[in-house]
């Protein structure tokens, strides 16, 4: 087994990443340039490759963001005085 820290790094082409995420290559490259995916230029001529581990991290971040947004929406819905049990209900149904 190699002691090289890059020996277990799996690199994917932007088109492959796009298929996994269900987005275009341009969107994948935008995510790389924003730093949300780790991308590298490798080879000669240099071509972009994306670290497969960063895709899992990106998906985890997206799931966490969605969870937080759902909790925020839930808290906003619960902020109505009618739901607290206090306050006046002006037009009861």
C-alpha positions, 0 to 999 in steps of 0.5 A: 500500500502506498503512503501517498496521500493522493492514492485514494483520491478519485477524480471525475470529469465535470460531465460525470459530476453533472450526471451525478448531480443532475446539472449541466457542465457549466453549473458544475464548473460554477460550483468549482469556481465558487469553491463548493466543489474541489476541482483541479486542472490535471494532465497535458493539456490541462483538463478539469477534474473534480474530487469525488469526495467533495461531491458527497460533502456538497450533497451533505451541505445541501441536505443540511441547508434544506433541513435548516430552511424547513425548520426556519419555515416551520418556526415562521409559521408558528410565529402567528399569535393565533397559534400561541394561544394568545392574541385576538383572532379577528376573523374566526373561520 
